[in-house]
Amino acid sequence: MKNNNIKPGNLYVVATPIGNYDDISKRALLTLSKVDFLLAEDTRKTGLLLKYFNIKKKLYSYHSYNEKQSAKKFLEKIKQGYNTALVSDSGTPLINDPGYRIIKLCRKKYIKIKIIPIPGPCSAISALSVSGLPTNRFCYEGFLSSKKTKRIKRLQELKFECRTIIIYEATHRVLKCLDDIKNIFGENRYIVLAKELTKKWENIHGDNISNLIKWIKLDLNKIKGEIILIISGYKILSKTNMQLSPKIIKTLLNLKKELPIKKAINITADIYSIKRNFLYKFYIKNKY
């Protein structure tokens, strides 16, 4: 054990390749070779990466199942002066991967631990960058719930999100998720499906959701592997300089819960000075 009187070690948050080992940075390799030990989501996968680059380091398991208990234990080691690298299975740690708890502990004001990011690959950003969808504003949702009711509820909350939406999905749930999106967002919403980025079977394909589902069903191998969905944001409708904003839609839907649709449309139209006929056509088109 190191002397408790020396200053705490550093915690390095190191991004690793999402598939192609050649994507690792020189700085990441240098860091991994110099730290005292690594915290890895899966020691077997990280072990293969280290072996490829001929790096020999002690690996400790640090994943979502033991994170709560492990964070305090490894914090003590860092406080004792051990320099530590945090890595996930692939990509940038903490982006839908464990690590939040130990970072939060190290950030406490009375603990003088330096946390150093070593940037690199991130599958969500990589997919977004080649999607052809707006990148100036986007929201990251990670994995939606595996439970249909919770997934549908979240999708309903996202229906009028104007930013590009990034979602991860498991192979066995992709079609179920896309069907839910189609039913809630409408069949014309544009989606890009990115599969196995940087790997041999990489495939990036975009289309409106109806066509995308048909394309997948022609060959289910198209959804085998790591999947990212990049969904175009909600487009605010306009007609003769008139906009139908999410705020207006929300008012209409709230009124519809308590009133007949005709009356809800009339009240909403009066509140926002919108033509009733336009509001009615919007309501019918979106199948509320």
C-alpha positions as CSV (number, residue, x, y, z in Angstrom):
1,M,0.0,0.0,0.0
2,K,1.2,3.5,-0.8
3,N,1.9,6.1,1.8
4,N,-1.3,7.8,2.8
5,N,0.6,11.1,3.2
6,I,1.3,11.5,-0.5
7,K,-1.2,13.4,-2.7
8,P,-4.1,11.5,-4.3
9,G,-3.6,9.8,-7.7
10,N,-5.4,10.9,-10.9
11,L,-8.5,9.3,-12.4
12,Y,-8.3,9.1,-16.2
13,V,-11.5,8.6,-18.1
14,V,-10.2,6.9,-21.2
15,A,-12.2,6.4,-24.4
16,T,-11.4,3.2,-26.3
17,P,-12.3,2.0,-29.8
18,I,-16.0,1.1,-30.6
19,G,-14.8,-1.6,-32.9
20,N,-11.7,-0.9,-34.9
21,Y,-8.7,-1.0,-32.6
22,D,-6.8,1.4,-34.9
23,D,-9.1,4.2,-33.7
24,I,-7.4,4.4,-30.3
25,S,-5.4,7.6,-29.7
26,K,-1.7,7.8,-28.9
27,R,-2.6,9.6,-25.7
28,A,-5.0,6.8,-24.7
29,L,-2.3,4.2,-25.2
30,L,0.2,6.2,-23.3
31,T,-2.2,6.7,-20.4
32,L,-3.2,3.0,-20.2
33,S,0.5,2.0,-20.2
34,K,1.4,4.4,-17.3
35,V,-1.5,4.1,-14.8
36,D,-1.3,1.7,-11.9
37,F,-4.4,-0.2,-12.7
38,L,-7.6,-0.1,-14.8
39,L,-11.3,-0.2,-13.9
40,A,-13.0,-2.1,-16.7
41,E,-16.6,-2.8,-17.5
42,D,-15.6,-6.2,-18.8
43,T,-12.1,-7.3,-18.0
44,R,-12.1,-9.9,-20.8
45,K,-12.9,-7.4,-23.5
46,T,-10.4,-4.8,-22.1
47,G,-7.9,-7.6,-21.7
48,L,-8.0,-8.3,-25.4
49,L,-7.5,-4.6,-26.2
50,L,-4.4,-4.4,-23.9
51,K,-3.0,-7.6,-25.3
52,Y,-3.4,-6.3,-28.8
53,F,-1.2,-3.3,-27.9
54,N,1.1,-5.3,-25.6
55,I,0.1,-3.5,-22.5
56,K,0.2,-5.4,-19.2
57,K,-1.9,-3.9,-16.4
58,K,-3.9,-5.0,-13.4
59,L,-7.6,-5.0,-14.3
60,Y,-10.4,-4.7,-11.8
61,S,-14.1,-5.4,-12.7
62,Y,-16.2,-2.2,-12.5
63,H,-19.7,-2.7,-14.0
64,S,-23.3,-1.6,-13.4
65,Y,-23.9,-4.6,-11.1
66,N,-21.1,-3.8,-8.6
67,E,-20.7,-0.1,-9.2
68,K,-22.4,1.1,-6.0
69,Q,-20.1,-1.1,-3.8
70,S,-17.0,-0.7,-5.9
71,A,-16.9,3.1,-6.2
72,K,-16.0,3.7,-2.6
73,K,-13.4,0.9,-2.6
74,F,-11.6,2.3,-5.6
75,L,-11.9,5.8,-4.4
76,E,-9.8,4.9,-1.4
77,K,-7.1,3.5,-3.7
78,I,-7.0,6.7,-5.7
79,K,-6.8,8.7,-2.5
80,Q,-3.8,6.6,-1.5
81,G,-2.0,7.8,-4.6
82,Y,-2.8,5.2,-7.2
83,N,-3.3,6.6,-10.8
84,T,-6.3,4.9,-12.3
85,A,-7.9,4.6,-15.7
86,L,-11.6,4.1,-16.1
87,V,-12.7,2.3,-19.4
88,S,-15.9,0.8,-20.7
89,D,-16.3,-2.1,-23.1
90,S,-16.0,0.4,-26.0
91,G,-16.3,4.1,-26.7
92,T,-16.4,6.9,-24.1
93,P,-17.0,5.8,-20.5
94,L,-20.3,6.9,-18.8
95,I,-22.1,7.3,-22.1
96,N,-24.7,4.6,-21.3
97,D,-22.0,2.8,-19.3
98,P,-20.9,2.7,-15.7
99,G,-18.7,5.2,-14.0
100,Y,-21.0,8.0,-12.8
101,R,-20.7,7.0,-9.1
102,I,-17.0,7.1,-8.8
103,I,-16.8,10.3,-10.8
104,K,-19.3,11.9,-8.5
105,L,-17.4,10.8,-5.4
106,C,-14.1,12.1,-6.8
107,R,-15.8,15.4,-7.5
108,K,-16.6,16.1,-3.9
109,K,-15.0,19.3,-2.8
110,Y,-13.0,17.9,0.1
111,I,-11.4,15.3,-2.1
112,K,-8.6,16.7,-4.2
113,I,-8.6,14.1,-7.0
114,K,-7.9,15.3,-10.5
115,I,-10.2,13.8,-13.1
116,I,-8.7,13.8,-16.6
117,P,-10.7,13.0,-19.8
118,I,-8.8,11.2,-22.6
119,P,-11.2,11.8,-25.5
120,G,-11.9,9.4,-28.3
121,P,-14.6,7.4,-30.0
122,C,-18.3,7.6,-29.1
123,S,-20.8,5.5,-31.1
124,A,-23.7,8.0,-30.6
125,I,-21.7,10.9,-32.0
126,S,-20.1,8.8,-34.8
127,A,-23.6,7.8,-36.0
128,L,-25.0,11.3,-35.7
129,S,-22.1,12.7,-37.7
130,V,-22.9,10.6,-40.8
131,S,-26.7,10.6,-40.4
132,G,-27.4,13.6,-42.6
133,L,-29.7,14.9,-39.9
134,P,-29.2,18.2,-38.1
135,T,-26.3,18.0,-35.7
136,N,-26.4,21.5,-34.1
137,R,-29.1,20.4,-31.6
138,F,-29.8,16.9,-30.5
139,C,-30.9,14.8,-27.5
140,Y,-29.4,11.5,-26.4
141,E,-31.9,9.0,-24.9
142,G,-29.7,5.9,-24.6
143,F,-31.7,2.7,-24.4
144,L,-35.4,3.0,-24.1
145,S,-37.2,0.7,-21.6
146,S,-37.5,-3.0,-22.6
147,K,-41.1,-2.8,-21.2
148,K,-43.5,-1.8,-23.9
149,T,-45.7,0.5,-21.7
150,K,-42.7,2.5,-20.5
151,R,-41.2,2.6,-24.0
152,I,-44.4,3.9,-25.4
153,K,-44.8,6.5,-22.7
154,R,-41.3,7.9,-23.3
155,L,-41.9,7.9,-27.1
156,Q,-45.1,9.9,-26.6
157,E,-43.1,12.4,-24.6
158,L,-40.5,12.7,-27.4
159,K,-43.1,13.0,-30.3
160,F,-42.8,16.7,-30.5
161,E,-39.1,16.9,-29.7
162,C,-37.7,19.2,-32.4
163,R,-34.1,18.2,-31.9
164,T,-32.5,15.1,-33.6
165,I,-33.0,12.1,-31.3
166,I,-30.3,9.4,-30.6
167,I,-31.4,6.0,-29.3
168,Y,-29.6,2.8,-28.7
169,E,-31.5,-0.5,-29.2
170,A,-30.9,-4.2,-28.7
171,T,-31.1,-6.4,-31.8
172,H,-34.1,-8.4,-30.5
173,R,-36.1,-5.2,-29.8
174,V,-35.3,-3.1,-32.9
175,L,-38.4,-4.0,-34.9
176,K,-40.7,-3.7,-31.8
177,C,-39.2,-0.3,-31.1
178,L,-39.5,0.9,-34.7
179,D,-43.2,-0.3,-34.8
180,D,-43.8,1.8,-31.7
181,I,-42.1,4.8,-33.2
182,K,-44.2,4.4,-36.4
183,N,-47.4,4.3,-34.4
184,I,-46.6,7.3,-32.3
185,F,-44.4,9.5,-34.6
186,G,-46.2,8.6,-37.9
187,E,-45.0,6.5,-40.8
188,N,-43.1,9.4,-42.6
189,R,-40.6,10.2,-39.8
190,Y,-37.1,9.8,-41.2
191,I,-34.7,7.5,-39.3
192,V,-31.1,6.4,-39.8
193,L,-30.1,3.0,-38.6
194,A,-26.4,2.6,-37.9
195,K,-25.2,-0.9,-37.3
196,E,-21.8,-2.2,-36.0
197,L,-19.9,1.1,-36.6
198,T,-16.2,0.8,-37.5
199,K,-16.5,-3.0,-37.7
200,K,-16.5,-5.4,-40.6
201,W,-20.3,-5.5,-40.9
202,E,-20.8,-1.7,-40.6
203,N,-24.0,-0.6,-42.3
204,I,-25.7,2.8,-42.2
205,H,-29.1,3.2,-43.8
206,G,-31.7,5.9,-43.7
207,D,-35.3,6.2,-44.9
208,N,-38.8,7.0,-43.6
209,I,-39.8,4.6,-40.9
210,S,-42.2,2.6,-43.0
211,N,-39.6,1.9,-45.7
212,L,-36.9,1.3,-43.1
213,I,-39.0,-1.5,-41.5
214,K,-39.6,-3.1,-44.9
215,W,-35.9,-2.9,-45.7
216,I,-35.0,-4.6,-42.4
217,K,-37.6,-7.4,-42.9
218,L,-36.0,-8.3,-46.3
219,D,-32.9,-9.5,-44.4
220,L,-32.9,-9.6,-40.5
221,N,-29.1,-9.7,-40.6
222,K,-29.3,-6.0,-41.1
223,I,-30.1,-5.6,-37.4
224,K,-27.6,-8.1,-35.9
225,G,-25.0,-6.3,-33.7
226,E,-24.9,-2.9,-32.0
227,I,-27.7,-0.7,-33.2
228,I,-28.1,3.1,-33.1
229,L,-31.2,4.9,-34.3
230,I,-30.9,8.6,-35.3
231,I,-34.4,10.0,-35.5
232,S,-35.2,13.3,-37.2
233,G,-36.8,15.9,-35.0
234,Y,-40.4,17.0,-35.1
235,K,-41.0,19.5,-37.9
236,I,-43.1,22.5,-36.9
237,L,-45.8,22.9,-39.6
238,S,-46.3,26.3,-41.3
239,K,-48.8,27.7,-43.6
240,T,-49.1,31.3,-44.7
241,N,-46.6,32.3,-42.0
242,M,-48.7,30.4,-39.3
243,Q,-46.9,27.9,-37.1
244,L,-48.3,25.0,-35.1
245,S,-45.9,24.7,-32.2
246,P,-45.6,22.0,-29.6
247,K,-47.3,24.3,-27.1
248,I,-50.4,24.6,-29.3
249,I,-50.5,20.9,-29.8
250,K,-50.2,20.2,-26.1
251,T,-53.1,22.6,-25.4
252,L,-55.3,20.9,-28.0
253,L,-54.5,17.4,-26.6
254,N,-55.1,18.5,-23.0
255,L,-58.5,20.0,-23.9
256,K,-59.4,16.9,-25.9
257,K,-59.1,14.8,-22.7
258,E,-62.0,16.7,-21.2
259,L,-64.0,17.9,-24.2
260,P,-65.4,16.7,-27.6
261,I,-62.8,17.2,-30.3
262,K,-64.8,19.9,-32.1
263,K,-65.0,22.0,-29.0
264,A,-61.3,21.4,-28.1
265,I,-60.3,22.6,-31.6
266,N,-62.5,25.7,-31.3
267,I,-61.1,26.7,-27.9
268,T,-57.5,26.1,-29.0
269,A,-58.1,28.1,-32.3
270,D,-59.5,31.0,-30.2
271,I,-56.6,31.0,-27.7
272,Y,-53.9,31.0,-30.4
273,S,-55.8,32.8,-33.2
274,I,-55.5,29.8,-35.5
275,K,-57.9,28.9,-38.3
276,R,-60.2,26.1,-37.1
277,N,-60.0,24.3,-40.4
278,F,-56.2,24.2,-40.4
279,L,-56.2,22.8,-36.8
280,Y,-58.8,20.2,-37.7
281,K,-56.8,19.0,-40.7
282,F,-53.7,18.7,-38.6
283,Y,-55.6,16.7,-36.0
284,I,-56.9,14.3,-38.7
285,K,-53.5,13.9,-40.4
286,N,-51.7,13.0,-37.2
287,K,-54.4,10.5,-36.1
288,Y,-54.8,11.7,-32.6
